[in-house]
């Protein structure tokens, strides 16, 4: 990832920040968007960030917004569909 990076997520909770950032990274990478987690689990009070290439930031934000709008039911349906199709 050589392009300029843009922060698209900054954790608000030191307790869940790493978990949330890891989940977002997995979701974005499954959508073909490379990303990077910035943070240190040794110092979780500093929080975590997810960064993507600036030219993919808008698309990454849209994917996250769509996932939040769909909620847990949409996530379960997507997982079920990917299991049935054999896509991982």
N, C-alpha and C positions, 0 to 999 in steps of 0.2 A: 504494500500500500504506500505509494510514493506521493500521492496527491496531498493537498492541504486537508487537514482533518477538521471536522466540525463536531462539537459536542451536541448530541441529540438527546441525551438523558443524563441527569445528575440526581443521584439518590438524595432523598429527603430524610431517610431513616438509616442511621448507621447500622442498625440491627439487621435490616432486610436488604440493604443496598447491594451487597454482593450477589445475593440470590436473584434480585430483580434484574441486575445488570447481566448476569449470566443467562437468564431466561430471554431477555431482549436480544442478546448476542446470538443465541441459538435460533430464535425466530427470524432475525434478519439474515443470518447466513443461510437458512433454509430457503429464503427468498432470493438468494444470490447476491447479497450485499455484504462485502467484507467489512468487519468492524473490529474495534479494539476496546478492551476494557482497561480503564486507567483507575488504579486504586491499589490499596495494599491491605490484605486481610489482617496483617499484623497491627495496622493502625486504622481500624474501620471507622473511627470517629471522624476521619478526614473524608469519608464518603467515596463513592465510586461514580465513574462517568463511562458512558458508551460513546465512542467517537466513530464517525464514518467519513469517507471521502466527501468533501464539500459538494461535489457534483451529484452525489447520491443522497444528500441529506433530506431533501424534500420528499423523495420516494420513501426513505426510511421512516420519516415522521408519519407519512400517510399509512404505511403498513402498521405502525404502532397504533395509530388512531383507529384504524379499521378493526384491529384485534381488540382494543378496549371497547369499542362500540358493540362488537359481537358478543363479548362476555364469555364466560366459561362454557356455555352451551355450544357456541361456535367453535371454540377450541377443541372440545370433545368431538364434535362432528368432523372437524378437519383431521384430527388424529385418526378417527375411525376410517375416514375415506383414504388416508394415506396407507393405513394398514391393509385395507382391502385391495388397494391398487399395487401394493408392494413397494411404493415409493418411500424412501427414507431420507 
